[in-house]
Structure formats: structure tokens, C-alpha cells
């Protein structure tokens, strides 16, 4: 798999897109935490810090579908250039021009969330439209899933490293500016001629083929989004159960290392098993991957110490990136070609919604049931998600026309 990733990412027209997409996504997985640290550094309490972080998330949830729809209608370049300027500006003002008691800080938190550059959705939509073979496209989505795990593990380390040489405010500023630069770089990177022509043809058709609801009018895509949300609920549950377990069996300071085992297991699973994932059509292997994920959630039930839990999470987490890659492949297959960016945005939001439901439920259940009880609830939720995936198999066979492959001499 590493060789396959390198061959894909080193190709002309892809290397620049891949590089700038990584830089532009640096803020995505740590900004909520960074905001909490900044508000605390400014002298605010945890309720104020939580409110700022929550409003940032609300802005992102409300704004990202609208931003993505603009990408689909007018192209990625003007939207990425605009958000690449507004996003870091809003965060710089939030950090340096407001304080915890200032209503402007709350407004800027919402604005920053709404203006988050749509790098995730843009890049995943591009993978669906680039002239690649189906094996290369599957490799691209597996790379996206692996990159998510690497960013989840690595960006908090980057934040911590920046804070060792400065304040939380300066660290947040640096990450926000880097994200804006990455969005501008992604906007200005040239695309293959095939993609440009297809985008021009889509723009000439005008309007949104899905009307007001856009890609949500697609029943097959709605079924997939429901399964994605359901599959994220166990992750949210375990997000609460893991620190409770570590607190009861070890030292609370070790929670980060135990979490890292979860991400490492997922990344290793992608590298080790990713090459075996193209033998069967994605709509057929997807339900079995979700079932494997459900089986993986049961492994932590065997843990009796924090070390054992770390190993259990590493083993049980092996299918997570594979499930994520299959989900992205299906979104790219099911969504209308003119609505890809918005479709991938709704896919991300469905996962966020599922995790939020799981976290809230886990918070309510951890006290009465204990960590192992919440782990058991996570297994049940994952099995329900797998049942939903099997029930949706018929819907997931529907496809949209895909771009010409690289075998025909594409410009990639």
C-alpha cells in the first residue's frame, strides 16, 4: 500500500493537489481544542470556552453545506480563495481583538466555523472526477481515510509543539494562517483538462439538479448517510468510555496515549489490508466491513488494564479506515456529478452528528453503567449499523456515470 500511495500522489496534477489539501486541513481536527485553550488562557472559564467551541461547530454545521453548494455551482477556486482569506482573519480577530466576555468573540466563532475552507469535500470530490482507474480511485479514498487518522493523531502534537515555543493564542494563529494558505494553494493548483471540461459542462447546465435539497433528494445517498451516522455513534460512545476506563484503571494523563492506539490501529489496518479491498465491488464489501467494525468494538470488552485497552483498541480499530474509505467511494459513486462537493459535506456532517449523539449518550451512561457497560452499548449500536448496511445493499448498487479512466490517456 505505501508504494501504491506514492505512485498515485506523485503523479502530475495530483502531487500539488494532495500537498495543498493536507496543509489546508491542518485546522480541521484541532481548532475546537485550540479555542478552548485560548479562552482559558484569556482568563475565561470552561463554560465560556465550551460555548465558543460549540458555536464554532454550529457555524461549521450550518455554513459548510452552503459553502459546498457554491463550490458545485461556481467552481472550487473562488470559494477556496474567499474562505482562505475570511477563515484566518476571523480567527485572528477572535484571538487578538476579543475576550471571553466580549459578544464579538461569539460572533467571530460562528463566522470562523462557517468560513472553514471546504478542503475535505473539494479533494474528495476531485478524486471522484479525476481520470483514474477504479483501483487508483479506491487507493485515493483509502489515502483520504488514512490521512484522517494521521491528522487526528498528529495535529494535537503539532499544537502542543507550537505551544512549547509560544502561547495558545500564537499557536492557534499559526495553524489558522497555515490553513488559509493551504486553501489558497489548493485553489490555484491547476486541474487536468478533462476535469476542467467536465466542470465547464456542468456549469453550463445551470441550476442545481437536486433543487433546494440538493444531493439529499437521492434515496440511495440518504440511506448511505444514515448508515454512516449510525456507524459513528459507537465511536462517540467509546470516546466517553475510554477516558472513564483509564481514569478507573490507571492515570488520567495516559488517556491521550490510549486514544492514539485507536488511530494507529486504524492506520495499520489501512496499510495492511487496504490492498485486498478492490477484489469485490464496494457496495458488496461495505456491509461486511461495517460488521467487522462492529466486531472490533467488542474487543475492548476484554480489557482489564489501560495497556490491555490500548492493545484492544489497536486490534479492534483496524477496520475503521477501511469503512471510511468504502463510504467515500460510495458517496463518489452515488452522488450526482454536479453535486459532489455538497454530497461529501453532508457525509462529513452525518458522521459528526452520529459521534455527537454517541458522546451525549455515553456521557449519560458512563455513570450508571461504567466503562464496560458503555463499551457493550457501543457494540449493540455498531451491530445495528451493520444491519442497516446490509438492508441498504440494494440501494447502494445505484451508480452515476464516472469519469474516463487513466487507461485512455488522461492528463493526470
N, C-alpha and C positions, 0 to 999 in steps of 0.2 A: 504493500500500500504506500509506503513513503516514496518509492520510485514512481508510482502512478501519480501521486500528488505533484511531485516535482516536474514530471513530464507535462502535466496539464498546466500548472501555474507558471511554467517558464515559456509558454507559447506566446508568440506575438499577439498583441491586443488583449491578452489575458493577464500577463505579468503586472502591468500598470494598474489595471482594474483591481486585481487581487490585493496589491500592496496598499493602494489608497483606501480600499474598503476596510482593511484591517485598522489603519490609522483612524479613519472616521468613526469606527465602532468602539474605540477605547473608552469613551464616556458612558456607553450604554449600560455596562454591568457594574459600575461603581458610583454613579452620580448620586443615587439616593443615600448611600452610606456617607459619601463625601459631604453632602448637605447637612446631615445630622452632625457630623464632626465640626463643620464650620459654625453652625448655630450654637453649639455647645462652647466653641472657642470664643464666640462673641459674647458669651455670658448668658445665653438663653437656656431654659430648662429642657428636659426631654419632651414634655408635651408640645412646646413650641417647635423643637427640632422635628418631632414626628409630624406636626402639621405641615411644615414646609416641605418635607419629603413626600407626604401624602398628596399635597397639592401639585407637586411636580409630576407625580404619577398620574393624577387626574388629568392634568394638561396633556400629558402624553397620550392617554387613552382617548381623550376627546379630539385631539388635534391630528394624530397620526393617520386615521383613515382619510381625513380631508386633504392632508398633505399628499398622501399616496395617490388619491384621485387626481390631484393636479399633475403629478408625475405622469400618470397614464394619459392625461389629456394634452399636456403641452410639452412633455419630454422631461428627462431627468435633469438636464443641465440648468435651466433657470431655477428649478426648485431647490436643487442642491446648492447652487450659488447663494440663493436667498437665505436658506436655513443655515448654511455655513457661516453667514455673517450675523444673523439675528441670534442664533443659539449662544455662541460665546459672549456676545455683547450683553445679553440678558443675564447670564451667569456672572460676568464680571461686575455688572451693576449690583446684582444681588449680594455679592460678596463684599464689595468695597464701598458701596454707597447706601446700604441699608443696614438695619439692625433687627434683632428679634422682636422688638415692639413696634416695628415700622410696617404699616399695612402694605407699603410698596414692595416689601420683601415677599409677601404672599402673592401679589400680582405678578411679580417677576418669576416666581417659582412656576406658576401656571404657564406663563409665556414661554419660559425655557423648555418646559415639557412639551408644549405644543409645537415648538420650533425645532425639536430634535431632528437632525438630518436623517432622512429615511434610507440610510445606507444599507441596513439589513434587507429591507424589501427590494430596494433597487438592485442590489447584487444578486439576490435570489431570482428576481425576475429576469435579469440578464442571463443567468445560467440557463433559464428555460428557452431563451431566444437565440443564444449564440449557436453558430453552426458546429455542433458537436455530435459525435456518435452517442448512442444511448448509454454505452459503457462509460464514456467520458462524462456524460451528464450525471450519471449515478455517482461517479467519483467526485464530481464537483459538489453535489449535495452532501456527500459524506464528509468532504472537506469543510463545508459550512457547519455541519454538526460538530466535527472535531474542533473547529475554530471557536465555537461557542464554549465548549468545555475549557479550552485553553484560556480564553478571555475571562471566564468565570473564576478560574483558579489564579490566573496571573495578574489581572488588573488590580485586585486589592493589594497584591505585593508591590505593584508599581506605585499605588497611592501611599503605602507605608514608606517606601523608599523616598518618595518626594517629601514626605513629612519629616523625615530624618534630617533633611537639609533646609527645611523651611516650615511654614505653618500650614494648617489645614486649608486656610484661605488661598495661599500661594499654590498649593498642590491642586486644589480644585480649578483654579485659574489656568494652570498649565495644561491640565487634562482637557478642559473645555476648549482652549485655543487649539490644541492638537486636533481635537475632533473637528473643529471648524476648518482647519487647514486640510484635513483628510477629506472632508466633504467637497471642498473646492477642487482638490486634486482629482477626486473621483468624477466630478462634473466635467473637468477639462480633458480627461483621458479619452482619446479617440476610440470609436467603436468600429467593428468590421463593417464593410459596405453592406453586407446582407442585412444586418440589424438596422442600419440607418434606413434602408429602403423599406423594410417592413414597418418601422416606426412611422415613416412618412405616409405609407399607405393607410395605416390605422388612423393617423391624424386627419387624412383627407376624408375618411368616412364620417368623422364628426360625431359628437354626442357620446353618450355612454350606453352601450348595448344592454346594460342591466337596469337602466333608469335610475331612480333615486337609490335603490338598494344595491346597485352595482353587482358585484360578484355574489352577494348574499341571495340573489334570485336563483342561483344554481343549486338544485336539491342535492346533487352529489357532493358538491363542495360543503354545503351545510352539514351533511352527515359526517364528513371528514372532520370539520371543525368541532362538532360535538364530541367525537371520539378523542380529538386532541385535548379538548378541555377536560374530559373525564380522565384521560391519562395523566394530566398534570396534577390532579387532586392528590394522588398518593405522594407526589414529590412535596407538595405543600404540607401534608400531614407529617412526613418524615423530617421536614425542615424544623418542625417544632419538637418532634420526638428525640432527635439526635442530641441537641444540647441538654434536654432533660435527662437523657440516659447518661451522658458524660458527667453531668453535674452529680448524678446519684452514684456513679461507679468510679469516678476519677477526679480530675481537676478541670474546672470550667475553662481554664486557659487553653486546654487541649482541643476544644471544640473545633477550632479552625483546621487543625491537622486532620481530625476525623472527617470533616467535610471534604477536605482535599482528596482523601482516599476515594470518596464517591466519584469525584470528577476524574481522577486518574484512572479508575476502573472503567469508566465510560470511554475515555480516550484510548486506553489499551484495547478495549473491545472493538472500537472502530478500526484501529490499525491491524489487529489480529484477524478479525472476522470480516472486515469490510470487503475484501477481495472475493468472498464467497457469495455476495449478495446480488449478483447480476444473473444468476442462472435461471431464476424464476421471475415471472412478471411481478412488478412491485405490488399490484393490487392483491395478488395471491399470498405473497410472503408477509405483507403488512400485518394481518391479524395474528399470524404466528409470532411475529416479533413483539407485538403488544402482549401476547400470552407469555412469552419469555421474559418480558419486563415484569409482568405480574409475579412470575416465579422468582425473579430476582428480589422483589420486595419482601419475599418471605424469608430470605437468608438472614437478615438482622434479628429475626426472632430467636436465633440460636446463640446470639452474642451474650456473654456474661461479664465482659470487661470492655474498657474503651479500646484496647488493642484488638480484641476479637470483633468489636463493632466496625473498626476501620477496615479489617480484612473482609468482613461480611459485606460492607458497602462496596468495596472494590470488586468483589466477585459478583455480587448482585447487580451492580451498576453497569456491567459490561454491555447489556443490550440498549442502554439509553440513547447513545449517539446513533445507533443503527435505526432505532424507531424514529428519531428526529429526522434522519436523512430520508427515510421512506416517506415520512409526512411531507417533507419539502418536495420530493419527487412527485407525489400525488397532487399537491397543490399546483405545481407547474404543469401537470398533465390534465387536470380537470378544469382549471380556470380559463376563461376566455383570454385570448392573447392580448386583447386591448385592455384587460383589467388585472394584469398580473401583479403589478406593484400593490394595488389595493388588496388583492386576494392574499398576498403574503403578509400584509399588515394585519388583516383580520386573523390570519393563522397565528401570528405572534400574540395578538391580544387574547385569543381564545386560550392560549397556554398561560398567559399572565392571569386571566380570570380563574382558570382551574387551580393554579397554585395559590391564589388569594383565598379561594374557598377552602382549600385544604389547610392553609395556615390558620385561618379563623377557626375551623373545626378542630384542628389539632390543639390550638390554644385552649379551647373549651374542654377538650377530652383529656389532656395531659394530666390534670389534677386528679380527676376521679379514676381514670384507667391506668395511669402510669405510662412510661415509655413503651413497654412491651404491648400494652393494650392498644396504643395508637399505631404501633407497627402492624398489629393484627388488623386494625381498621383499614390501614393503607393497603394491605393485601386484598381485602374484600373489595375496596374501591378499584384496585387495578384489575381484578378479575371481572368486575362489571364493565370496565373499559374494554377489556379483551372481548367480552361477549358482544358489546356494541360494534367492535371492529369486524367480528365475524358476521354480524347481522347486516352490516353495510357493504359486504363484499360485492353484491350485485351492482350497487350504485357506483362503486369505485372502478368498475370496468369502463365507464364512460370516459372518453378522451377528447381532447381538442386537437386540431392539426398542429404538428410540431415542426420546427424549422428544418431546413435541409441540413443533412449531416455533413460532417467534415470530409467524408469519403468523396463527396462531389467536388472537392477542390475549394472549400470555403476559405475565406481570408483570414481565419484565426491562425 
